[in-house]
Amino acid sequence: MKNFAILRLMSEELLTITDKAISQIKKIFSEDTSDKDGLRLGVVGGGCSGLSYKIEFSKKNDKDNVISLGEISVFIDPKSSIYLKGITLDFEDGLKGKGFVFNNPNAKNTCGCGESFSI
């Protein structure tokens, strides 16, 4: 049975974080987060398709939506929540490369590198 974290926003599932992603987040957080409160997921303008994913360790902002992963929190600002609704954050470490992957069923277009999208 798989365990994963789900953030719900007003009774609707916002996003899912897989076990592999949770494990990697905890590993990175334990190595280097001296003045950070948790992991921030977001969407910013830019990239080939118009929008890009953002993932970084940061401080919590007042209006953030929060997923608790035990000792680590994941923050999502309200504006990004609109674009991240329904996604799954995974971590892949196969032949195609290593890193976090945003699987977004709402994306109409994505660029060839997979780092930007449009809705």
N, C-alpha and C positions, 0 to 999 in steps of 0.2 A: 504494500500500500504506500503510495507516495504522499509525502507531506509537503505542503507549500503554504505560502502566505497569501492571503487575499485581502485587499483593502476594499471595504464597502463604503459607498458614498450614498447616503439617503436610500438605503436598502437595495442599491444597485451595485453589482460588482464593478469596481474600478479597474483593478489590475491584479495579475497573478505573478508571483515570484517563485520560480522552481527551486527545488532542493539544491541543485548544483549552483544556482546563482546565489542562494542564501549562504551556502558554504564558502563560496569565493568572497562574498561581501564581508563575511565575518573574518576570513583570513586576512584580507587587505586591511580591514579596520583595526585588527589587533597589531598589525605591523607599523602603521603610520597614520595616526589621527590625533596628534597632540592637542589641537585646540578645536576639534570638530565635534558636533553633537550627533551626526549621523550621515546617511547617504541621501543625496538629493537627486531625484529623477525629474527631468523637465523636457520641454520642447521650446526651441528658439527658432526664429526666422533665419533662413539661410540654407545653403546646400543646393545641389542641382535641382531638386524637386520642390524646394520652397520652405520646408521645415526640417529641422535636424533634432535628433535626440541629444539630451545633455545628461551626463552622469558624473557626479562629483561628491566628495565629502564636504559638508558645510555645517553652518549653524542653523538652528531652527528659526523660522520666521513665524510671526503671530498667526497668520491665516493658513498655514500649511495643513494639508491633510497628512496624517501620520500612520504608518504601518509599524508595529512593534515586532521586531525579530528577537525578542529576549533583550539582550544587552545593547542591541543596535536598533536605531529607529531609521525609517525611510521617510523622507519628506517629499511632498509633491505640492507645488503651489496651485491655487485654484484654477488659474488660466491653463496650465499644463494638463490639469485633470481632464479637461474637455478632450484633448488630443490623445491622452493615454488611456482613455476608457476602453476596456476590453483587451488590452495588450497582455502579453506574457513576457516577462523578463527572464531570459535563460542565460546560461553560460556554456559556451562550447569550447572544446579544446581538442579538436580533431585535425585532420589533414588540411582543412581549409583555413586554419588559423585558430587563434585563441582569443576569446574576449566575450563581453556581454553582448547578447543579441536581443533586440526588441522585435517580437513577433506581433505585428499589428494587423488584425483582420479588417480594420477600417481604412487602411491606406489604399488609395486608388492607384497611385503611381509610386514607385521607388526608383532610386538611381541605381546604377550598376554596382556601386560599392556597398549599397544597403544602408548607408548612413543618413540619407535624407528621404523624405516622403511628402506626399500631398494627399489631402482628403477631399 
